[in-house]
């Protein structure tokens, strides 16, 4: 991200944005791991929060991060992270991977060899909810347009299904967390 995507804009603005995109000396980000999905399924994943302030190479001034490249490359960055993580697991634990089909409207996934699909499904209620909602939206699309949607439209439909089925966030107080996980001195 830092080498290829991070930049800022500077110069006189035009109707299409700033006049120049310039290099920055780096980015500030914090990554934290989650061990489960919003539906409490086992789902190890990493969230990354990126600061919107960057320092330019040419004059050392702090400016806003141009987030457009980061948004354009979110999926690729996520896939790269998954590949590095899988490689780490292979090196640390000796696991091997295999591609697994996930149906007509989903890309294949890489799964640990010898983990049976029924066990994966047992811990995938969030995915199942998204699949049901997406199937319904695809049926609506077919009824409205008289044809199946293309890959790009299916991706947008799946994103919509994901948002519409997402459980409400639960906010816990420090007292709740301390009570659930008391400190041991």
N, CA, C and O of each residue as an XYZ file, in Angstrom:
740
protein
N       0.820     -1.182      0.000
C       0.000      0.000      0.000
C       0.865      1.247      0.000
O       0.631      2.182     -0.766
N       1.856      1.250      0.858
C       2.685      2.447      0.977
C       3.443      2.728     -0.314
O       3.492      3.867     -0.778
N       4.023      1.704     -0.880
C       4.864      1.898     -2.064
C       4.052      2.188     -3.318
O       4.461      3.016     -4.132
N       2.915      1.528     -3.492
C       2.195      1.598     -4.763
C       0.936      2.456     -4.756
O       0.541      2.952     -5.811
N       0.291      2.651     -3.604
C      -1.022      3.282     -3.606
C      -1.116      4.601     -2.850
O      -1.885      5.482     -3.236
N      -0.347      4.744     -1.783
C      -0.492      5.933     -0.948
C       0.016      7.174     -1.673
O       1.129      7.197     -2.198
N      -0.821      8.193     -1.689
C      -0.478      9.469     -2.324
C      -1.406     10.534     -1.765
O      -2.363     10.233     -1.053
N      -1.108     11.779     -2.098
C      -1.993     12.882     -1.759
C      -2.130     13.756     -2.989
O      -1.422     13.573     -3.979
N      -3.049     14.706     -2.917
C      -3.239     15.629     -4.037
C      -2.842     17.023     -3.588
O      -3.021     17.399     -2.430
N      -2.306     17.771     -4.521
C      -1.916     19.145     -4.222
C      -2.051     19.993     -5.480
O      -2.123     19.468     -6.590
N      -2.083     21.298     -5.296
C      -2.158     22.204     -6.435
C      -3.527     22.817     -6.592
O      -4.424     22.597     -5.777
N      -3.676     23.588     -7.649
C      -4.940     24.271     -7.921
C      -5.997     23.252     -8.302
O      -5.761     22.378     -9.135
N      -7.137     23.369     -7.699
C      -8.209     22.426     -7.980
C      -8.848     22.671     -9.336
O      -8.857     23.790     -9.849
N      -9.375     21.609     -9.896
C     -10.138     21.693    -11.138
C     -11.499     21.085    -10.874
O     -11.768     20.649     -9.755
N     -12.337     21.045    -11.841
C     -13.658     20.445    -11.643
C     -13.563     18.946    -11.366
O     -14.502     18.354    -10.835
N     -12.438     18.330    -11.722
C     -12.262     16.892    -11.493
C     -11.329     16.599    -10.325
O     -10.898     15.457    -10.169
N     -11.003     17.588     -9.501
C     -10.154     17.354     -8.344
C      -8.876     18.161     -8.414
O      -8.766     19.110     -9.189
N      -7.909     17.774     -7.593
C      -6.653     18.523     -7.497
C      -5.793     18.333     -8.733
O      -5.988     17.391     -9.501
N      -4.852     19.226     -8.914
C      -4.038     19.243    -10.127
C      -2.983     18.149    -10.158
O      -2.651     17.657    -11.237
N      -2.450     17.758     -9.022
C      -1.361     16.770     -9.037
C      -1.507     15.782     -7.889
O      -1.901     16.138     -6.779
N      -1.179     14.538     -8.190
C      -1.119     13.514     -7.152
C       0.356     13.341     -6.838
O       1.152     13.105     -7.747
N       0.744     13.456     -5.557
C       2.163     13.437     -5.194
C       2.465     12.306     -4.218
O       1.593     11.847     -3.480
N       3.729     11.868     -4.233
C       4.180     10.781     -3.364
C       4.223     11.224     -1.912
O       4.387     12.402     -1.595
N       4.070     10.230     -1.040
C       4.137     10.483      0.396
C       5.230      9.620      1.007
O       5.666      8.636      0.409
N       5.671     10.000      2.214
C       6.771      9.272      2.853
C       6.309      8.005      3.556
O       7.138      7.195      3.970
N       5.039      7.824      3.694
C       4.549      6.610      4.335
C       3.109      6.761      4.744
O       2.479      7.788      4.493
N       2.592      5.730      5.377
C       1.233      5.773      5.894
C       1.254      5.307      7.341
O       2.175      4.618      7.779
N       0.228      5.695      8.065
C       0.057      5.255      9.442
C      -1.197      4.389      9.465
O      -2.260      4.806      9.006
N      -1.063      3.191      9.998
C      -2.204      2.279     10.037
C      -2.127      1.427     11.302
O      -1.048      1.188     11.846
N      -3.268      0.986     11.744
C      -3.343      0.060     12.873
C      -4.145     -1.155     12.422
O      -5.210     -1.016     11.821
N      -3.634     -2.331     12.713
C      -4.327     -3.569     12.347
C      -4.714     -4.298     13.629
O      -3.946     -4.339     14.590
N      -5.908     -4.869     13.628
C      -6.319     -5.677     14.768
C      -7.115     -6.878     14.274
O      -7.857     -6.803     13.295
N      -6.938     -7.971     14.975
C      -7.557     -9.235     14.580
C      -8.890     -9.440     15.291
O      -9.047     -9.111     16.467
N      -9.832     -9.983     14.556
C     -11.104    -10.448     15.107
C     -11.140    -11.954     14.932
O     -10.663    -12.480     13.926
N     -11.703    -12.646     15.903
C     -11.712    -14.103     15.879
C     -13.049    -14.671     15.439
O     -13.166    -15.874     15.204
N     -14.069    -13.810     15.325
C     -15.375    -14.309     14.927
C     -16.078    -13.297     14.036
O     -15.673    -12.139     13.940
N     -17.134    -13.758     13.391
C     -17.924    -12.879     12.526
C     -18.940    -12.125     13.362
O     -19.058    -12.356     14.565
N     -19.669    -11.226     12.727
C     -20.712    -10.492     13.444
C     -21.855    -11.417     13.863
O     -22.684    -11.039     14.691
N     -21.902    -12.622     13.298
C     -22.905    -13.619     13.690
C     -22.331    -14.622     14.692
O     -22.951    -15.648     14.971
N     -21.146    -14.325     15.232
C     -20.465    -15.155     16.227
C     -19.972    -16.490     15.664
O     -19.712    -17.418     16.430
N     -19.840    -16.602     14.336
C     -19.196    -17.771     13.733
C     -17.687    -17.613     13.879
O     -17.178    -16.493     13.931
N     -16.969    -18.739     13.945
C     -15.516    -18.673     13.935
C     -15.073    -18.066     12.604
O     -15.401    -18.592     11.541
N     -14.340    -16.976     12.662
C     -13.920    -16.309     11.425
C     -12.767    -15.365     11.739
O     -12.973    -14.187     12.031
N     -11.552    -15.900     11.675
C     -10.376    -15.083     11.931
C     -10.179    -14.127     10.763
O     -10.053    -14.553      9.615
N     -10.153    -12.839     11.062
C      -9.922    -11.828     10.036
C      -9.278    -10.605     10.677
O      -9.310    -10.433     11.895
N      -8.700     -9.772      9.844
C      -7.971     -8.596     10.318
C      -8.614     -7.332      9.782
O      -8.931     -7.236      8.597
N      -8.803     -6.370     10.661
C      -9.274     -5.038     10.264
C      -8.063     -4.109     10.252
O      -7.183     -4.216     11.107
N      -8.021     -3.210      9.293
C      -6.936     -2.242      9.219
C      -7.547     -0.847      9.126
O      -8.354     -0.566      8.240
N      -7.152      0.015     10.047
C      -7.591      1.403     10.048
C      -6.414      2.232      9.549
O      -5.320      2.173     10.112
N      -6.643      3.004      8.489
C      -5.585      3.793      7.870
C      -5.840      5.267      8.166
O      -6.943      5.768      7.947
N      -4.818      5.960      8.665
C      -4.929      7.393      8.932
C      -5.144      8.147      7.627
O      -4.622      7.758      6.583
N      -5.903      9.209      7.691
C      -6.120      9.999      6.480
C      -5.085     11.112      6.325
O      -5.220     11.960      5.443
N      -4.069     11.119      7.158
C      -3.011     12.124      7.046
C      -1.703     11.466      6.614
O      -1.294     10.439      7.156
N      -1.058     12.084      5.625
C       0.218     11.594      5.104
C       1.147     12.785      4.907
O       0.707     13.927      4.775
N       2.435     12.491      4.891
C       3.443     13.534      4.716
C       4.017     13.444      3.311
O       4.432     12.370      2.875
N       4.043     14.559      2.608
C       4.523     14.548      1.226
C       6.035     14.425      1.173
O       6.739     14.866      2.081
N       6.527     13.820      0.099
C       7.961     13.636     -0.097
C       8.619     14.971     -0.437
O       9.677     15.300      0.099
N       7.995     15.732     -1.321
C       8.694     16.890     -1.878
C       8.766     18.100     -0.956
O       9.715     18.875     -1.077
N       7.817     18.308     -0.039
C       7.913     19.481      0.835
C       7.709     19.162      2.313
O       7.778     20.065      3.147
N       7.456     17.893      2.659
C       7.320     17.491      4.057
C       6.040     17.942      4.729
O       5.898     17.776      5.941
N       5.104     18.508      3.982
C       3.851     18.967      4.577
C       2.886     17.790      4.762
O       2.888     16.819      4.006
N       2.064     17.930      5.803
C       1.042     16.921      6.069
C      -0.217     17.280      5.298
O      -0.712     18.405      5.367
N      -0.717     16.309      4.571
C      -1.922     16.509      3.768
C      -2.834     15.298      3.922
O      -2.477     14.305      4.557
N      -4.003     15.402      3.335
C      -4.967     14.290      3.380
C      -4.565     13.195      2.406
O      -4.109     13.464      1.295
N      -4.741     11.976      2.836
C      -4.505     10.820      1.981
C      -5.523     10.816      0.848
O      -6.713     11.031      1.083
N      -5.073     10.578     -0.359
C      -5.991     10.393     -1.485
C      -6.508      8.967     -1.381
O      -5.807      8.021     -1.739
N      -7.722      8.812     -0.897
C      -8.244      7.469     -0.614
C      -8.762      6.742     -1.851
O      -9.051      5.547     -1.784
N      -8.885      7.436     -2.970
C      -9.445      6.786     -4.164
C      -8.665      5.546     -4.582
O      -9.287      4.518     -4.850
N      -7.326      5.589     -4.651
C      -6.602      4.350     -5.018
C      -6.808      3.217     -4.010
O      -6.926      2.055     -4.397
N      -6.851      3.555     -2.717
C      -7.051      2.515     -1.698
C      -8.409      1.844     -1.868
O      -8.514      0.620     -1.781
N      -9.444      2.637     -2.109
C     -10.778      2.057     -2.311
C     -10.807      1.189     -3.566
O     -11.446      0.137     -3.580
N     -10.124      1.622     -4.607
C     -10.103      0.846     -5.856
C      -9.402     -0.497     -5.684
O      -9.725     -1.463     -6.376
N      -8.459     -0.558     -4.779
C      -7.640     -1.759     -4.619
C      -7.957     -2.544     -3.348
O      -7.180     -3.417     -2.961
N      -9.071     -2.257     -2.695
C      -9.416     -2.934     -1.434
C      -9.464     -4.450     -1.588
O      -8.898     -5.169     -0.766
N     -10.126     -4.940     -2.619
C     -10.249     -6.389     -2.803
C      -8.873     -7.006     -3.041
O      -8.553     -8.043     -2.459
N      -8.060     -6.383     -3.886
C      -6.719     -6.919     -4.163
C      -5.866     -6.926     -2.901
O      -5.139     -7.889     -2.656
N      -5.944     -5.869     -2.098
C      -5.186     -5.821     -0.845
C      -5.648     -6.913      0.109
O      -4.831     -7.547      0.777
N      -6.953     -7.133      0.173
C      -7.497     -8.182      1.028
C      -7.014     -9.560      0.571
O      -6.627    -10.390      1.394
N      -7.036     -9.798     -0.733
C      -6.575    -11.077     -1.276
C      -5.086    -11.288     -0.998
O      -4.659    -12.398     -0.682
N      -4.303    -10.223     -1.117
C      -2.872    -10.325     -0.811
C      -2.670    -10.679      0.655
O      -1.846    -11.532      0.984
N      -3.421    -10.026      1.532
C      -3.330    -10.320      2.962
C      -3.682    -11.790      3.224
O      -2.987    -12.466      3.982
N      -4.753    -12.283      2.602
C      -5.163    -13.678      2.786
C      -4.075    -14.638      2.302
O      -3.815    -15.659      2.939
N      -3.448    -14.310      1.185
C      -2.395    -15.184      0.647
C      -1.181    -15.219      1.574
O      -0.605    -16.282      1.805
N      -0.795    -14.067      2.098
C       0.342    -14.014      3.030
C       0.001    -14.778      4.306
O       0.840    -15.502      4.842
N      -1.219    -14.620      4.788
C      -1.666    -15.328      5.987
C      -1.662    -16.838      5.757
O      -1.211    -17.596      6.616
N      -2.162    -17.273      4.603
C      -2.175    -18.706      4.281
C      -0.754    -19.249      4.208
O      -0.481    -20.352      4.682
N       0.148    -18.476      3.615
C       1.542    -18.894      3.538
C       2.140    -19.028      4.936
O       2.882    -19.970      5.215
N       1.814    -18.088      5.802
C       2.305    -18.152      7.183
C       1.790    -19.414      7.889
O       2.549    -20.092      8.583
N       0.504    -19.727      7.712
C      -0.050    -20.931      8.331
C       0.612    -22.197      7.781
O       0.861    -23.151      8.518
N       0.888    -22.189      6.488
C       1.559    -23.340      5.882
C       2.942    -23.519      6.494
O       3.330    -24.633      6.847
N       3.674    -22.439      6.618
C       5.038    -22.519      7.186
C       5.016    -22.876      8.674
O       5.833    -23.672      9.138
N       4.074    -22.283      9.422
C       4.041    -22.500     10.870
C       3.415    -23.836     11.264
O       3.870    -24.480     12.209
N       2.363    -24.260     10.537
C       1.605    -25.435     10.956
C       1.636    -26.583      9.955
O       1.174    -27.684     10.255
N       2.179    -26.330      8.767
C       2.262    -27.376      7.757
C       0.951    -27.691      7.059
O       0.828    -28.736      6.420
N      -0.038    -26.800      7.171
C      -1.305    -27.069      6.506
C      -1.155    -26.906      4.993
O      -0.288    -26.177      4.510
N      -2.013    -27.597      4.270
C      -2.055    -27.439      2.814
C      -3.457    -26.966      2.437
O      -4.403    -27.077      3.216
N      -3.558    -26.439      1.228
C      -4.779    -25.758      0.801
C      -5.328    -26.372     -0.471
O      -4.596    -26.963     -1.265
N      -6.641    -26.221     -0.649
C      -7.291    -26.666     -1.873
C      -8.389    -25.666     -2.231
O      -9.009    -25.075     -1.348
N      -8.626    -25.480     -3.535
C      -9.742    -24.601     -3.915
C     -11.066    -25.336     -3.717
O     -11.161    -26.538     -3.963
N     -12.077    -24.608     -3.273
C     -13.405    -25.189     -3.091
C     -14.443    -24.300     -3.760
O     -14.490    -23.090     -3.539
N     -15.269    -24.927     -4.579
C     -16.347    -24.203     -5.243
C     -17.378    -23.795     -4.194
O     -17.628    -24.515     -3.227
N     -17.971    -22.617     -4.413
C     -18.988    -22.132     -3.472
C     -20.287    -21.772     -4.182
O     -21.083    -20.990     -3.662
N     -20.503    -22.331     -5.354
C     -21.751    -22.081     -6.062
C     -21.584    -21.146     -7.245
O     -20.539    -20.527     -7.444
N     -22.640    -21.069     -8.008
C     -22.628    -20.335     -9.269
C     -22.258    -18.865     -9.116
O     -21.520    -18.326     -9.940
N     -22.758    -18.215     -8.079
C     -22.597    -16.775     -7.942
C     -21.496    -16.362     -6.968
O     -21.462    -15.224     -6.500
N     -20.598    -17.298     -6.669
C     -19.497    -16.975     -5.750
C     -18.190    -17.497     -6.323
O     -18.154    -18.528     -6.993
N     -17.130    -16.771     -6.048
C     -15.803    -17.223     -6.454
C     -15.388    -18.410     -5.594
O     -15.834    -18.531     -4.453
N     -14.537    -19.291     -6.129
C     -14.019    -20.384     -5.292
C     -13.241    -19.816     -4.107
O     -12.786    -18.672     -4.138
N     -13.100    -20.611     -3.090
C     -12.383    -20.210     -1.890
C     -11.255    -21.204     -1.654
O     -11.343    -22.356     -2.078
N     -10.214    -20.772     -0.992
C      -9.142    -21.683     -0.604
C      -9.429    -22.167      0.805
O      -9.678    -21.361      1.702
N      -9.397    -23.470      1.004
C      -9.711    -24.069      2.295
C      -8.590    -25.024      2.694
O      -7.869    -25.559      1.852
N      -8.470    -25.216      3.997
C      -7.475    -26.154      4.522
C      -7.896    -27.564      4.121
O      -9.034    -27.971      4.351
N      -6.964    -28.307      3.517
C      -7.226    -29.688      3.128
C      -7.576    -30.487      4.382
O      -7.008    -30.259      5.450
N      -8.486    -31.395      4.247
C      -8.946    -32.301      5.294
C      -9.901    -31.680      6.306
O     -10.282    -32.339      7.274
N     -10.297    -30.417      6.102
C     -11.375    -29.868      6.930
C     -12.650    -30.107      6.130
O     -12.840    -29.493      5.080
N     -13.525    -30.986      6.606
C     -14.698    -31.359      5.811
C     -15.667    -30.181      5.615
O     -15.856    -29.354      6.507
N     -16.264    -30.133      4.437
C     -17.194    -29.051      4.100
C     -18.368    -28.952      5.079
O     -18.777    -27.837      5.402
N     -18.930    -30.073      5.568
C     -20.015    -29.941      6.559
C     -19.567    -29.195      7.827
O     -20.356    -28.461      8.423
N     -18.314    -29.379      8.234
C     -17.807    -28.657      9.396
C     -17.677    -27.166      9.082
O     -17.991    -26.323      9.922
N     -17.219    -26.849      7.889
C     -17.118    -25.446      7.473
C     -18.507    -24.809      7.504
O     -18.674    -23.707      8.026
N     -19.508    -25.507      6.942
C     -20.879    -24.972      6.904
C     -21.448    -24.763      8.306
O     -22.224    -23.834      8.529
N     -21.067    -25.616      9.243
C     -21.551    -25.495     10.610
C     -21.180    -24.141     11.210
O     -21.923    -23.593     12.024
N     -20.031    -23.606     10.806
C     -19.556    -22.330     11.335
C     -19.679    -21.207     10.308
O     -18.884    -20.266     10.317
N     -20.668    -21.303      9.427
C     -20.819    -20.302      8.371
C     -22.248    -19.790      8.275
O     -22.772    -19.623      7.173
N     -22.887    -19.538      9.416
C     -24.271    -19.062      9.370
C     -24.359    -17.683      8.724
O     -25.348    -17.381      8.056
N     -23.365    -16.860      8.906
C     -23.366    -15.525      8.288
C     -23.343    -15.657      6.765
O     -24.103    -14.981      6.072
N     -22.479    -16.523      6.246
C     -22.419    -16.750      4.802
C     -23.738    -17.307      4.279
O     -24.199    -16.920      3.205
N     -24.335    -18.205      5.031
C     -25.612    -18.788      4.606
C     -26.692    -17.717      4.531
O     -27.492    -17.709      3.595
N     -26.722    -16.812      5.509
C     -27.697    -15.718      5.496
C     -27.495    -14.823      4.269
O     -28.462    -14.419      3.622
N     -26.246    -14.521      3.959
C     -25.944    -13.686      2.794
C     -26.369    -14.404      1.515
O     -26.951    -13.789      0.621
N     -26.077    -15.708      1.424
C     -26.458    -16.478      0.234
C     -27.964    -16.451      0.000
O     -28.417    -16.256     -1.128
N     -28.736    -16.645      1.057
C     -30.201    -16.648      0.927
C     -30.690    -15.282      0.452
O     -31.511    -15.195     -0.461
N     -30.184    -14.216      1.073
C     -30.609    -12.868      0.683
C     -30.178    -12.557     -0.750
O     -30.950    -11.980     -1.516
N     -28.948    -12.934     -1.119
C     -28.458    -12.676     -2.480
C     -29.270    -13.451     -3.504
O     -29.600    -12.917     -4.563
N     -29.597    -14.706     -3.205
C     -30.424    -15.500     -4.131
C     -31.756    -14.814     -4.378
O     -32.228    -14.769     -5.514
N     -32.369    -14.279     -3.327
C     -33.636    -13.568     -3.476
C     -33.498    -12.318     -4.334
O     -34.351    -12.038     -5.176
N     -32.413    -11.563     -4.117
C     -32.177    -10.356     -4.914
C     -31.887    -10.698     -6.380
O     -32.293     -9.969     -7.284
N     -31.189    -11.799     -6.605
C     -30.920    -12.234     -7.985
C     -32.225    -12.637     -8.664
O     -32.441    -12.315     -9.833
N     -33.100    -13.342     -7.937
C     -34.408    -13.696     -8.495
C     -35.201    -12.447     -8.868
O     -35.836    -12.407     -9.923
N     -35.168    -11.429     -8.011
C     -35.839    -10.160     -8.311
C     -35.259     -9.528     -9.573
O     -35.994     -9.012    -10.414
N     -33.936     -9.575     -9.695
C     -33.270     -9.006    -10.871
C     -33.731     -9.727    -12.141
O     -34.047     -9.090    -13.146
N     -33.764    -11.054    -12.083
C     -34.190    -11.849    -13.243
C     -35.633    -11.506    -13.610
O     -35.953    -11.346    -14.788
N     -36.505    -11.393    -12.604
C     -37.908    -11.059    -12.865
C     -38.039     -9.680    -13.514
O     -38.881     -9.468    -14.387
N     -37.192     -8.747    -13.072
C     -37.271     -7.380    -13.582
C     -36.628     -7.228    -14.962
O     -37.140     -6.488    -15.802
N     -35.507     -7.924    -15.206
C     -34.737     -7.723    -16.438
C     -34.848     -8.866    -17.448
O     -34.427     -8.719    -18.596
N     -35.411    -10.001    -17.029
C     -35.568    -11.121    -17.940
C     -34.288    -11.877    -18.241
O     -34.235    -12.653    -19.195
N     -33.269    -11.663    -17.447
C     -31.987    -12.365    -17.628
C     -31.218    -12.346    -16.302
O     -31.482    -11.542    -15.408
N     -30.256    -13.269    -16.220
C     -29.403    -13.294    -15.023
C     -28.442    -12.109    -15.052
O     -28.018    -11.689    -16.128
N     -28.099    -11.573    -13.905
C     -27.136    -10.472    -13.867
C     -25.723    -10.954    -14.191
O     -25.392    -12.121    -13.982
N     -24.902    -10.049    -14.700
C     -23.492    -10.358    -14.956
C     -22.703    -10.397    -13.663
O     -23.222    -10.074    -12.594
N     -21.444    -10.796    -13.768
C     -20.575    -10.965    -12.587
C     -20.487     -9.687    -11.738
O     -20.591     -9.752    -10.513
N     -20.297     -8.532    -12.381
C     -20.189     -7.277    -11.634
C     -21.458     -6.955    -10.868
O     -21.401     -6.513     -9.721
N     -22.599     -7.174    -11.495
C     -23.881     -6.919    -10.835
C     -24.097     -7.912     -9.696
O     -24.613     -7.546     -8.640
N     -23.705     -9.162     -9.910
C     -23.821    -10.157     -8.826
C     -22.984     -9.718     -7.630
O     -23.425     -9.847     -6.488
N     -21.789     -9.204     -7.875
C     -20.952     -8.729     -6.763
C     -21.648     -7.601     -6.004
O     -21.626     -7.577     -4.774
N     -22.264     -6.671     -6.727
C     -22.995     -5.576     -6.076
C     -24.195     -6.113     -5.295
O     -24.480     -5.651     -4.190
N     -24.887     -7.080     -5.867
C     -26.028     -7.692     -5.177
C     -25.564     -8.384     -3.901
O     -26.211     -8.261     -2.860
N     -24.445     -9.112     -3.971
C     -23.926     -9.800     -2.786
C     -23.520     -8.788     -1.705
O     -23.729     -9.027     -0.516
N     -22.938     -7.661     -2.127
C     -22.586     -6.620     -1.147
C     -23.841     -6.081     -0.469
O     -23.865     -5.878      0.745
N     -24.885     -5.851     -1.269
C     -26.155     -5.370     -0.716
C     -26.737     -6.398      0.250
O     -27.225     -6.040      1.322
N     -26.684     -7.674     -0.127
C     -27.182     -8.743      0.744
C     -26.379     -8.812      2.038
O     -26.935     -9.047      3.110
N     -25.091     -8.609      1.932
C     -24.232     -8.625      3.118
C     -24.629     -7.521      4.093
O     -24.736     -7.754      5.297
N     -24.846     -6.318      3.565
C     -25.229     -5.199      4.429
C     -26.621     -5.384      5.026
O     -26.856     -5.056      6.189
N     -27.538     -5.913      4.220
C     -28.921     -6.046      4.700
C     -29.082     -7.154      5.739
O     -30.053     -7.146      6.496
N     -28.159     -8.097      5.789
C     -28.266     -9.209      6.743
C     -27.307     -9.072      7.918
O     -27.276     -9.931      8.799
N     -26.536     -8.010      7.936
C     -25.539     -7.839      9.003
C     -26.231     -7.605     10.342
O     -27.062     -6.705     10.461
N     -25.897     -8.406     11.344
C     -26.473     -8.177     12.675
C     -26.023     -6.820     13.222
O     -24.955     -6.318     12.871
N     -26.845     -6.247     14.074
C     -26.495     -4.970     14.697
C     -25.220     -5.142     15.525
O     -24.990     -6.180     16.145
N     -24.415     -4.102     15.513
C     -23.183     -4.138     16.308
C     -23.541     -4.098     17.780
O     -24.492     -3.433     18.191
N     -22.762     -4.822     18.563
C     -22.958     -4.815     20.005
C     -21.823     -4.021     20.629
O     -20.648     -4.325     20.423
N     -22.186     -3.009     21.387
C     -21.196     -2.176     22.049
C     -21.195     -2.555     23.518
O     -22.232     -2.550     24.180
N     -20.022     -2.881     24.010
C     -19.887     -3.284     25.403
C     -19.164     -2.204     26.181
O     -18.263     -1.543     25.664
N     -19.565     -2.034     27.418
C     -18.864     -1.090     28.285
C     -17.634     -1.774     28.865
O     -17.514     -2.998     28.819
N     -16.739     -0.991     29.399
C     -15.543     -1.544     30.049
C     -15.959     -2.437     31.213
O     -15.315     -3.454     31.472
N     -17.027     -2.067     31.917
C     -17.511     -2.884     33.040
C     -17.971     -4.252     32.548
O     -17.695     -5.268     33.185
N     -18.680     -4.281     31.400
C     -19.122     -5.556     30.826
C     -17.933     -6.445     30.500
O     -17.933     -7.637     30.806
N     -16.920     -5.854     29.875
C     -15.745     -6.628     29.476
C     -14.972     -7.121     30.693
O     -14.491     -8.254     30.708
N     -14.851     -6.275     31.710
C     -14.121     -6.658     32.917
C     -14.851     -7.778     33.638
O     -14.225     -8.699     34.164
N     -16.175     -7.697     33.662
C     -16.979     -8.741     34.321
C     -16.863    -10.065     33.551
O     -16.758    -11.131     34.157
N     -16.883     -9.990     32.229
C     -16.795    -11.203     31.424
C     -15.397    -11.816     31.444
O     -15.241    -13.035     31.377
N     -14.393    -10.961     31.536
C     -12.999    -11.417     31.527
C     -12.244    -10.748     32.673
O     -11.441     -9.846     32.432
N     -12.486    -11.173     33.917
C     -11.840    -10.491     35.049
C     -10.317    -10.630     34.984
O      -9.776    -11.659     34.579
N      -9.664     -9.568     35.394
C      -8.188     -9.587     35.417
C      -7.733    -10.499     36.532
O      -8.310    -10.529     37.619
N      -6.701    -11.230     36.238
C      -6.114    -12.116     37.257
C      -4.739    -11.587     37.590
O      -3.857    -11.534     36.733
N      -4.559    -11.194     38.843
C      -3.268    -10.631     39.269
C      -2.498    -11.644     40.067
O      -1.387    -11.361     40.515
